[in-house]
Amino acid sequence: MNTGFSIEQAELRTSIRRLLEDVAPSSVLRQLWDTETGRSPRVWKGLAEIGVPALLVPPEYGGLGADELDLFPVLEEAGRAALPDAVLESCMLAPLLLAGSADDDLKRRWLPALAAGEARATVAFGSLRAVPDAHLSDVVLAVEGEQAVAYERADVTARPVPSMDPSRRLSEVTVRAGSGRPVDDAPVALARAARLAGSAVLLGGAGARLVEFAVAYAKVREQFGRPIGSFQAIKHQLATAHSRNALARHAAVGAMYELAHRAASSYDTAVLAHLCALEAARESNRVSLQVHGGIGFTWEHDLQIWLNYGKSLELGYGTWRETAYAAGAPRSEGGTR
């Protein structure tokens, strides 16, 4: 397996990073906490201009016909920027479910609009109690068991639910009785794997950024007349966090590669990637807080944006125990995770 990225994928990463640094810095994220939608139209407009929503949409529906590995740099940069928009749901999971279905009418109805950035989608697995970005999605895909059902905005009522992360907008969704259209033969199993793999990439981007923050702070914070980064105890903690992020990143690349090639082991690889990402995120959170000290806990410091973001991803896409149990791990096993 070639885990390197092409020139085009590297250029895509650069474009995404420049966009998010311009339209979604931490100062803007804070401003959006107090807005009705919590989202900036500039973000989605910029993503659409780069072609992100079109990546996984087939060319016959106005898309680029790329694969999941092409979306890796997008999701990683979204995690690095703590971008709260439901990019994973709208740009990966929804196109995957719709494009892989047997319902040509639904494909014609939604795929061109999603590819152009004119419509947004979100996806809920098993429960409609905490659906990301349902308040501004044009279509909600609800997955229950092996069946997916599409609900248009007119059929959906989204009631906000509290979240520990003020950037993450979750809604309890109720649907009008008798509404909804089954998405025939939707590749639900593949979408479950994609959800875990995609969340691993988001977590990896956030974890790597936390380590960046810690390294930068360790270079300027002084104790006993020396930068704290010169102390061996700090060096070792930063090295451990970095190495866990590197390992998790390799696992995430492998998971996205297997998805792109529709490998039979895609789900198992995605589970492994998600578990590795959770371990790395936990260590990144711990080390970054230790290095920053008490200032890292404060509302005024930007560190808490990434701490809350990572924790909300863990709760939204599966904790270590939830993921391991769902994959078949014995519930009698001990541990502190």
DRENLO-899841 format. One record per residue (C-alpha): residue in one letter; residue number from 1; x, y, z. Coordinates in steps of 0.25 Angstrom, whole numbers. Each point is the difference from the previous one (the first is absolute). Example, Ala and Ser with C-alpha at 12.3 -4.5 7.8 and 13.67 -1.06 7.14 Angstrom:
// residues 2
<node type="A" seq="1" c1="49" c2="-18" c3="31"/>
<node type="S" seq="2" c1="6" c2="14" c3="-2"/>
***
This chain:
// residues 337
<node type="M" seq="1" c1="0" c2="0" c3="0"/>
<node type="N" seq="2" c1="5" c2="14" c3="-4"/>
<node type="T" seq="3" c1="-2" c2="9" c3="12"/>
<node type="G" seq="4" c1="6" c2="12" c3="-7"/>
<node type="F" seq="5" c1="-9" c2="11" c3="-6"/>
<node type="S" seq="6" c1="0" c2="6" c3="-14"/>
<node type="I" seq="7" c1="4" c2="14" c3="-4"/>
<node type="E" seq="8" c1="-14" c2="3" c3="-3"/>
<node type="Q" seq="9" c1="-4" c2="-5" c3="14"/>
<node type="A" seq="10" c1="11" c2="8" c3="7"/>
<node type="E" seq="11" c1="-5" c2="12" c3="-8"/>
<node type="L" seq="12" c1="-14" c2="-2" c3="5"/>
<node type="R" seq="13" c1="5" c2="0" c3="14"/>
<node type="T" seq="14" c1="7" c2="13" c3="-2"/>
<node type="S" seq="15" c1="-13" c2="6" c3="-6"/>
<node type="I" seq="16" c1="-8" c2="-5" c3="12"/>
<node type="R" seq="17" c1="9" c2="5" c3="10"/>
<node type="R" seq="18" c1="1" c2="14" c3="-6"/>
<node type="L" seq="19" c1="-15" c2="1" c3="-1"/>
<node type="L" seq="20" c1="-2" c2="-4" c3="14"/>
<node type="E" seq="21" c1="11" c2="9" c3="6"/>
<node type="D" seq="22" c1="-7" c2="11" c3="-8"/>
<node type="V" seq="23" c1="-15" c2="-2" c3="3"/>
<node type="A" seq="24" c1="0" c2="-9" c3="13"/>
<node type="P" seq="25" c1="11" c2="4" c3="9"/>
<node type="S" seq="26" c1="-3" c2="-1" c3="15"/>
<node type="S" seq="27" c1="-5" c2="14" c3="1"/>
<node type="V" seq="28" c1="-11" c2="-3" c3="-10"/>
<node type="L" seq="29" c1="-3" c2="-13" c3="7"/>
<node type="R" seq="30" c1="-3" c2="8" c3="13"/>
<node type="Q" seq="31" c1="-9" c2="10" c3="-8"/>
<node type="L" seq="32" c1="-8" c2="-11" c3="-6"/>
<node type="W" seq="33" c1="-3" c2="-6" c3="14"/>
<node type="D" seq="34" c1="-10" c2="12" c3="2"/>
<node type="T" seq="35" c1="-7" c2="-1" c3="-14"/>
<node type="E" seq="36" c1="-13" c2="-7" c3="-3"/>
<node type="T" seq="37" c1="6" c2="-11" c3="-9"/>
<node type="G" seq="38" c1="14" c2="0" c3="5"/>
<node type="R" seq="39" c1="6" c2="-1" c3="-14"/>
<node type="S" seq="40" c1="6" c2="9" c3="-9"/>
<node type="P" seq="41" c1="-5" c2="0" c3="-15"/>
<node type="R" seq="42" c1="14" c2="4" c3="-4"/>
<node type="V" seq="43" c1="5" c2="-14" c3="4"/>
<node type="W" seq="44" c1="-9" c2="-8" c3="-8"/>
<node type="K" seq="45" c1="1" c2="9" c3="-12"/>
<node type="G" seq="46" c1="15" c2="-1" c3="1"/>
<node type="L" seq="47" c1="0" c2="-15" c3="1"/>
<node type="A" seq="48" c1="-10" c2="-1" c3="-12"/>
<node type="E" seq="49" c1="9" c2="9" c3="-9"/>
<node type="I" seq="50" c1="12" c2="-9" c3="3"/>
<node type="G" seq="51" c1="-9" c2="-12" c3="-3"/>
<node type="V" seq="52" c1="-1" c2="-7" c3="13"/>
<node type="P" seq="53" c1="-14" c2="-4" c3="0"/>
<node type="A" seq="54" c1="1" c2="-5" c3="-15"/>
<node type="L" seq="55" c1="12" c2="-10" c3="4"/>
<node type="L" seq="56" c1="-8" c2="-12" c3="2"/>
<node type="V" seq="57" c1="-12" c2="3" c3="-9"/>
<node type="P" seq="58" c1="1" c2="-8" c3="-13"/>
<node type="P" seq="59" c1="3" c2="8" c3="-13"/>
<node type="E" seq="60" c1="-13" c2="-3" c3="-6"/>
<node type="Y" seq="61" c1="-7" c2="8" c3="11"/>
<node type="G" seq="62" c1="10" c2="12" c3="-1"/>
<node type="G" seq="63" c1="10" c2="-6" c3="10"/>
<node type="L" seq="64" c1="15" c2="-2" c3="-1"/>
<node type="G" seq="65" c1="0" c2="-15" c3="2"/>
<node type="A" seq="66" c1="11" c2="-1" c3="10"/>
<node type="D" seq="67" c1="1" c2="-10" c3="11"/>
<node type="E" seq="68" c1="1" c2="1" c3="15"/>
<node type="L" seq="69" c1="15" c2="1" c3="1"/>
<node type="D" seq="70" c1="-1" c2="13" c3="-8"/>
<node type="L" seq="71" c1="-9" c2="5" c3="11"/>
<node type="F" seq="72" c1="10" c2="-3" c3="11"/>
<node type="P" seq="73" c1="8" c2="13" c3="-1"/>
<node type="V" seq="74" c1="-14" c2="8" c3="1"/>
<node type="L" seq="75" c1="-4" c2="-7" c3="12"/>
<node type="E" seq="76" c1="14" c2="1" c3="7"/>
<node type="E" seq="77" c1="0" c2="15" c3="-3"/>
<node type="A" seq="78" c1="-14" c2="1" c3="5"/>
<node type="G" seq="79" c1="4" c2="-7" c3="13"/>
<node type="R" seq="80" c1="13" c2="9" c3="1"/>
<node type="A" seq="81" c1="-9" c2="12" c3="-1"/>
<node type="A" seq="82" c1="-11" c2="-5" c3="10"/>
<node type="L" seq="83" c1="-10" c2="2" c3="-11"/>
<node type="P" seq="84" c1="-14" c2="-3" c3="5"/>
<node type="D" seq="85" c1="-7" c2="-1" c3="-13"/>
<node type="A" seq="86" c1="-5" c2="-14" c3="-3"/>
<node type="V" seq="87" c1="10" c2="-2" c3="-12"/>
<node type="L" seq="88" c1="1" c2="-15" c3="3"/>
<node type="E" seq="89" c1="-15" c2="-2" c3="-1"/>
<node type="S" seq="90" c1="-3" c2="9" c3="-12"/>
<node type="C" seq="91" c1="13" c2="-2" c3="-8"/>
<node type="M" seq="92" c1="3" c2="-15" c3="3"/>
<node type="L" seq="93" c1="-12" c2="-8" c3="6"/>
<node type="A" seq="94" c1="-11" c2="6" c3="-7"/>
<node type="P" seq="95" c1="6" c2="-1" c3="-14"/>
<node type="L" seq="96" c1="5" c2="-15" c3="3"/>
<node type="L" seq="97" c1="-14" c2="-4" c3="4"/>
<node type="L" seq="98" c1="-8" c2="7" c3="-11"/>
<node type="A" seq="99" c1="10" c2="-3" c3="-11"/>
<node type="G" seq="100" c1="1" c2="-15" c3="4"/>
<node type="S" seq="101" c1="-15" c2="-2" c3="0"/>
<node type="A" seq="102" c1="-10" c2="-5" c3="-10"/>
<node type="D" seq="103" c1="-9" c2="12" c3="0"/>
<node type="D" seq="104" c1="3" c2="8" c3="-12"/>
<node type="D" seq="105" c1="-10" c2="11" c3="3"/>
<node type="L" seq="106" c1="6" c2="3" c3="14"/>
<node type="K" seq="107" c1="14" c2="0" c3="-7"/>
<node type="R" seq="108" c1="-5" c2="11" c3="-10"/>
<node type="R" seq="109" c1="-8" c2="7" c3="11"/>
<node type="W" seq="110" c1="12" c2="2" c3="9"/>
<node type="L" seq="111" c1="14" c2="-3" c3="-6"/>
<node type="P" seq="112" c1="1" c2="11" c3="-9"/>
<node type="A" seq="113" c1="-4" c2="10" c3="10"/>
<node type="L" seq="114" c1="9" c2="-6" c3="11"/>
<node type="A" seq="115" c1="12" c2="1" c3="-10"/>
<node type="A" seq="116" c1="-3" c2="14" c3="-3"/>
<node type="G" seq="117" c1="0" c2="4" c3="14"/>
<node type="E" seq="118" c1="-15" c2="5" c3="-2"/>
<node type="A" seq="119" c1="-5" c2="-11" c3="10"/>
<node type="R" seq="120" c1="5" c2="-6" c3="13"/>
<node type="A" seq="121" c1="-3" c2="-13" c3="6"/>
<node type="T" seq="122" c1="2" c2="-7" c3="13"/>
<node type="V" seq="123" c1="0" c2="-14" c3="4"/>
<node type="A" seq="124" c1="-5" c2="-7" c3="13"/>
<node type="F" seq="125" c1="3" c2="-14" c3="4"/>
<node type="G" seq="126" c1="-10" c2="-7" c3="10"/>
<node type="S" seq="127" c1="-5" c2="12" c3="7"/>
<node type="L" seq="128" c1="-6" c2="14" c3="-4"/>
<node type="R" seq="129" c1="3" c2="6" c3="14"/>
<node type="A" seq="130" c1="13" c2="7" c3="-3"/>
<node type="V" seq="131" c1="1" c2="2" c3="-15"/>
<node type="P" seq="132" c1="12" c2="10" c3="-5"/>
<node type="D" seq="133" c1="-5" c2="12" c3="-8"/>
<node type="A" seq="134" c1="-14" c2="-5" c3="-2"/>
<node type="H" seq="135" c1="-5" c2="14" c3="2"/>
<node type="L" seq="136" c1="6" c2="4" c3="-13"/>
<node type="S" seq="137" c1="0" c2="-13" c3="-8"/>
<node type="D" seq="138" c1="-9" c2="-1" c3="-13"/>
<node type="V" seq="139" c1="0" c2="-15" c3="2"/>
<node type="V" seq="140" c1="1" c2="-9" c3="12"/>
<node type="L" seq="141" c1="4" c2="-15" c3="-2"/>
<node type="A" seq="142" c1="-4" c2="-8" c3="11"/>
<node type="V" seq="143" c1="7" c2="-14" c3="1"/>
<node type="E" seq="144" c1="-7" c2="-11" c3="8"/>
<node type="G" seq="145" c1="5" c2="-14" c3="-1"/>
<node type="E" seq="146" c1="3" c2="-2" c3="-14"/>
<node type="Q" seq="147" c1="-10" c2="10" c3="-6"/>
<node type="A" seq="148" c1="2" c2="15" c3="-3"/>
<node type="V" seq="149" c1="-12" c2="9" c3="-1"/>
<node type="A" seq="150" c1="1" c2="14" c3="-6"/>
<node type="Y" seq="151" c1="-8" c2="12" c3="6"/>
<node type="E" seq="152" c1="-1" c2="13" c3="-7"/>
<node type="R" seq="153" c1="1" c2="13" c3="8"/>
<node type="A" seq="154" c1="-15" c2="2" c3="0"/>
<node type="D" seq="155" c1="-2" c2="-13" c3="7"/>
<node type="V" seq="156" c1="10" c2="3" c3="11"/>
<node type="T" seq="157" c1="-1" c2="7" c3="13"/>
<node type="A" seq="158" c1="13" c2="3" c3="7"/>
<node type="R" seq="159" c1="1" c2="4" c3="14"/>
<node type="P" seq="160" c1="13" c2="4" c3="6"/>
<node type="V" seq="161" c1="7" c2="-9" c3="11"/>
<node type="P" seq="162" c1="11" c2="5" c3="9"/>
<node type="S" seq="163" c1="14" c2="-3" c3="-4"/>
<node type="M" seq="164" c1="13" c2="1" c3="8"/>
<node type="D" seq="165" c1="6" c2="6" c3="-12"/>
<node type="P" seq="166" c1="-7" c2="13" c3="-3"/>
<node type="S" seq="167" c1="5" c2="-1" c3="-15"/>
<node type="R" seq="168" c1="-7" c2="-13" c3="-2"/>
<node type="R" seq="169" c1="-15" c2="2" c3="-3"/>
<node type="L" seq="170" c1="-8" c2="-13" c3="3"/>
<node type="S" seq="171" c1="-15" c2="-2" c3="-2"/>
<node type="E" seq="172" c1="-10" c2="-10" c3="4"/>
<node type="V" seq="173" c1="-8" c2="-3" c3="-12"/>
<node type="T" seq="174" c1="-14" c2="-3" c3="-2"/>
<node type="V" seq="175" c1="-6" c2="-4" c3="-13"/>
<node type="R" seq="176" c1="-14" c2="2" c3="-6"/>
<node type="A" seq="177" c1="-8" c2="-13" c3="1"/>
<node type="G" seq="178" c1="-1" c2="-7" c3="-13"/>
<node type="S" seq="179" c1="12" c2="8" c3="-6"/>
<node type="G" seq="180" c1="13" c2="-5" c3="-4"/>
<node type="R" seq="181" c1="5" c2="-8" c3="-12"/>
<node type="P" seq="182" c1="8" c2="-13" c3="1"/>
<node type="V" seq="183" c1="13" c2="0" c3="-6"/>
<node type="D" seq="184" c1="0" c2="-13" c3="-8"/>
<node type="D" seq="185" c1="12" c2="-9" c3="2"/>
<node type="A" seq="186" c1="8" c2="11" c3="6"/>
<node type="P" seq="187" c1="14" c2="-5" c3="4"/>
<node type="V" seq="188" c1="-2" c2="2" c3="15"/>
<node type="A" seq="189" c1="11" c2="-10" c3="5"/>
<node type="L" seq="190" c1="10" c2="9" c3="-9"/>
<node type="A" seq="191" c1="-6" c2="12" c3="6"/>
<node type="R" seq="192" c1="2" c2="-5" c3="14"/>
<node type="A" seq="193" c1="15" c2="-3" c3="-3"/>
<node type="A" seq="194" c1="1" c2="14" c3="-6"/>
<node type="R" seq="195" c1="-5" c2="7" c3="12"/>
<node type="L" seq="196" c1="10" c2="-6" c3="9"/>
<node type="A" seq="197" c1="11" c2="2" c3="-10"/>
<node type="G" seq="198" c1="-4" c2="14" c3="-2"/>
<node type="S" seq="199" c1="-1" c2="4" c3="14"/>
<node type="A" seq="200" c1="14" c2="-6" c3="3"/>
<node type="V" seq="201" c1="5" c2="10" c3="-10"/>
<node type="L" seq="202" c1="-7" c2="11" c3="6"/>
<node type="L" seq="203" c1="5" c2="-4" c3="14"/>
<node type="G" seq="204" c1="14" c2="-1" c3="-6"/>
<node type="G" seq="205" c1="0" c2="14" c3="-5"/>
<node type="A" seq="206" c1="-5" c2="5" c3="13"/>
<node type="G" seq="207" c1="11" c2="-8" c3="8"/>
<node type="A" seq="208" c1="11" c2="5" c3="-8"/>
<node type="R" seq="209" c1="-4" c2="14" c3="1"/>
<node type="L" seq="210" c1="0" c2="-1" c3="16"/>
<node type="V" seq="211" c1="14" c2="-6" c3="-1"/>
<node type="E" seq="212" c1="4" c2="12" c3="-9"/>
<node type="F" seq="213" c1="-6" c2="10" c3="11"/>
<node type="A" seq="214" c1="8" c2="-7" c3="11"/>
<node type="V" seq="215" c1="13" c2="0" c3="-7"/>
<node type="A" seq="216" c1="-2" c2="15" c3="-4"/>
<node type="Y" seq="217" c1="-3" c2="3" c3="15"/>
<node type="A" seq="218" c1="12" c2="-8" c3="5"/>
<node type="K" seq="219" c1="9" c2="8" c3="-8"/>
<node type="V" seq="220" c1="-4" c2="13" c3="6"/>
<node type="R" seq="221" c1="-5" c2="-3" c3="14"/>
<node type="E" seq="222" c1="12" c2="1" c3="10"/>
<node type="Q" seq="223" c1="3" c2="-6" c3="14"/>
<node type="F" seq="224" c1="12" c2="1" c3="8"/>
<node type="G" seq="225" c1="6" c2="9" c3="-11"/>
<node type="R" seq="226" c1="-2" c2="-10" c3="-11"/>
<node type="P" seq="227" c1="-11" c2="-4" c3="-11"/>
<node type="I" seq="228" c1="-8" c2="-11" c3="6"/>
<node type="G" seq="229" c1="2" c2="-8" c3="-13"/>
<node type="S" seq="230" c1="15" c2="-2" c3="4"/>
<node type="F" seq="231" c1="-4" c2="-9" c3="12"/>
<node type="Q" seq="232" c1="0" c2="-15" c3="-3"/>
<node type="A" seq="233" c1="-13" c2="-2" c3="6"/>
<node type="I" seq="234" c1="-7" c2="9" c3="-9"/>
<node type="K" seq="235" c1="8" c2="-5" c3="-12"/>
<node type="H" seq="236" c1="-4" c2="-15" c3="3"/>
<node type="Q" seq="237" c1="-15" c2="4" c3="1"/>
<node type="L" seq="238" c1="0" c2="8" c3="-13"/>
<node type="A" seq="239" c1="7" c2="-12" c3="-7"/>
<node type="T" seq="240" c1="-10" c2="-10" c3="5"/>
<node type="A" seq="241" c1="-12" c2="8" c3="-5"/>
<node type="H" seq="242" c1="7" c2="3" c3="-13"/>
<node type="S" seq="243" c1="3" c2="-15" c3="-2"/>
<node type="R" seq="244" c1="-14" c2="-4" c3="3"/>
<node type="N" seq="245" c1="-6" c2="10" c3="-10"/>
<node type="A" seq="246" c1="10" c2="-5" c3="-10"/>
<node type="L" seq="247" c1="-5" c2="-15" c3="2"/>
<node type="A" seq="248" c1="-14" c2="4" c3="0"/>
<node type="R" seq="249" c1="2" c2="8" c3="-13"/>
<node type="H" seq="250" c1="6" c2="-13" c3="-7"/>
<node type="A" seq="251" c1="-12" c2="-8" c3="5"/>
<node type="A" seq="252" c1="-10" c2="11" c3="-6"/>
<node type="V" seq="253" c1="7" c2="0" c3="-13"/>
<node type="G" seq="254" c1="-1" c2="-15" c3="-1"/>
<node type="A" seq="255" c1="-15" c2="1" c3="4"/>
<node type="M" seq="256" c1="-3" c2="10" c3="-11"/>
<node type="Y" seq="257" c1="9" c2="-8" c3="-10"/>
<node type="E" seq="258" c1="-8" c2="-12" c3="2"/>
<node type="L" seq="259" c1="-13" c2="7" c3="-1"/>
<node type="A" seq="260" c1="4" c2="6" c3="-13"/>
<node type="H" seq="261" c1="3" c2="-14" c3="-5"/>
<node type="R" seq="262" c1="-12" c2="-6" c3="6"/>
<node type="A" seq="263" c1="8" c2="-10" c3="8"/>
<node type="A" seq="264" c1="-7" c2="-11" c3="7"/>
<node type="S" seq="265" c1="7" c2="4" c3="13"/>
<node type="S" seq="266" c1="-4" c2="15" c3="-1"/>
<node type="Y" seq="267" c1="-9" c2="-1" c3="13"/>
<node type="D" seq="268" c1="11" c2="-7" c3="8"/>
<node type="T" seq="269" c1="11" c2="10" c3="-5"/>
<node type="A" seq="270" c1="-10" c2="12" c3="3"/>
<node type="V" seq="271" c1="-2" c2="-5" c3="14"/>
<node type="L" seq="272" c1="15" c2="-1" c3="3"/>
<node type="A" seq="273" c1="2" c2="14" c3="-6"/>
<node type="H" seq="274" c1="-11" c2="6" c3="9"/>
<node type="L" seq="275" c1="6" c2="-7" c3="12"/>
<node type="C" seq="276" c1="14" c2="5" c3="-3"/>
<node type="A" seq="277" c1="-5" c2="14" c3="-2"/>
<node type="L" seq="278" c1="-8" c2="0" c3="13"/>
<node type="E" seq="279" c1="13" c2="-5" c3="7"/>
<node type="A" seq="280" c1="8" c2="11" c3="-6"/>
<node type="A" seq="281" c1="-10" c2="11" c3="2"/>
<node type="R" seq="282" c1="-1" c2="-4" c3="15"/>
<node type="E" seq="283" c1="15" c2="1" c3="1"/>
<node type="S" seq="284" c1="1" c2="13" c3="-8"/>
<node type="N" seq="285" c1="-11" c2="6" c3="9"/>
<node type="R" seq="286" c1="8" c2="-4" c3="13"/>
<node type="V" seq="287" c1="13" c2="5" c3="-5"/>
<node type="S" seq="288" c1="-4" c2="13" c3="-5"/>
<node type="L" seq="289" c1="-8" c2="3" c3="13"/>
<node type="Q" seq="290" c1="12" c2="-4" c3="8"/>
<node type="V" seq="291" c1="10" c2="9" c3="-8"/>
<node type="H" seq="292" c1="-9" c2="12" c3="0"/>
<node type="G" seq="293" c1="-4" c2="-2" c3="15"/>
<node type="G" seq="294" c1="-12" c2="7" c3="6"/>
<node type="I" seq="295" c1="-1" c2="10" c3="-12"/>
<node type="G" seq="296" c1="-4" c2="-11" c3="-9"/>
<node type="F" seq="297" c1="-13" c2="-2" c3="8"/>
<node type="T" seq="298" c1="-5" c2="14" c3="-2"/>
<node type="W" seq="299" c1="-11" c2="5" c3="-9"/>
<node type="E" seq="300" c1="9" c2="11" c3="-5"/>
<node type="H" seq="301" c1="11" c2="-9" c3="-5"/>
<node type="D" seq="302" c1="-2" c2="-7" c3="-14"/>
<node type="L" seq="303" c1="5" c2="-13" c3="5"/>
<node type="Q" seq="304" c1="-14" c2="-3" c3="5"/>
<node type="I" seq="305" c1="-6" c2="1" c3="-14"/>
<node type="W" seq="306" c1="8" c2="-12" c3="-4"/>
<node type="L" seq="307" c1="-2" c2="-8" c3="13"/>
<node type="N" seq="308" c1="-15" c2="1" c3="-1"/>
<node type="Y" seq="309" c1="0" c2="-3" c3="-15"/>
<node type="G" seq="310" c1="8" c2="-13" c3="2"/>
<node type="K" seq="311" c1="-9" c2="-4" c3="11"/>
<node type="S" seq="312" c1="-13" c2="3" c3="-7"/>
<node type="L" seq="313" c1="5" c2="-8" c3="-12"/>
<node type="E" seq="314" c1="3" c2="-12" c3="10"/>
<node type="L" seq="315" c1="-14" c2="1" c3="5"/>
<node type="G" seq="316" c1="-6" c2="2" c3="-13"/>
<node type="Y" seq="317" c1="7" c2="-11" c3="-8"/>
<node type="G" seq="318" c1="2" c2="-11" c3="11"/>
<node type="T" seq="319" c1="9" c2="-1" c3="12"/>
<node type="W" seq="320" c1="10" c2="-10" c3="2"/>
<node type="R" seq="321" c1="-9" c2="-10" c3="7"/>
<node type="E" seq="322" c1="-12" c2="3" c3="-9"/>
<node type="T" seq="323" c1="9" c2="-3" c3="-13"/>
<node type="A" seq="324" c1="7" c2="-12" c3="6"/>
<node type="Y" seq="325" c1="-13" c2="-6" c3="5"/>
<node type="A" seq="326" c1="-7" c2="2" c3="-14"/>
<node type="A" seq="327" c1="12" c2="-7" c3="-7"/>
<node type="G" seq="328" c1="-2" c2="-12" c3="9"/>
<node type="A" seq="329" c1="9" c2="2" c3="12"/>
<node type="P" seq="330" c1="-4" c2="-8" c3="12"/>
<node type="R" seq="331" c1="-7" c2="9" c3="10"/>
<node type="S" seq="332" c1="6" c2="-7" c3="12"/>
<node type="E" seq="333" c1="14" c2="6" c3="-3"/>
<node type="G" seq="334" c1="5" c2="10" c3="10"/>
<node type="G" seq="335" c1="7" c2="13" c3="-3"/>
<node type="T" seq="336" c1="-2" c2="15" c3="3"/>
<node type="R" seq="337" c1="-3" c2="5" c3="-14"/>
***
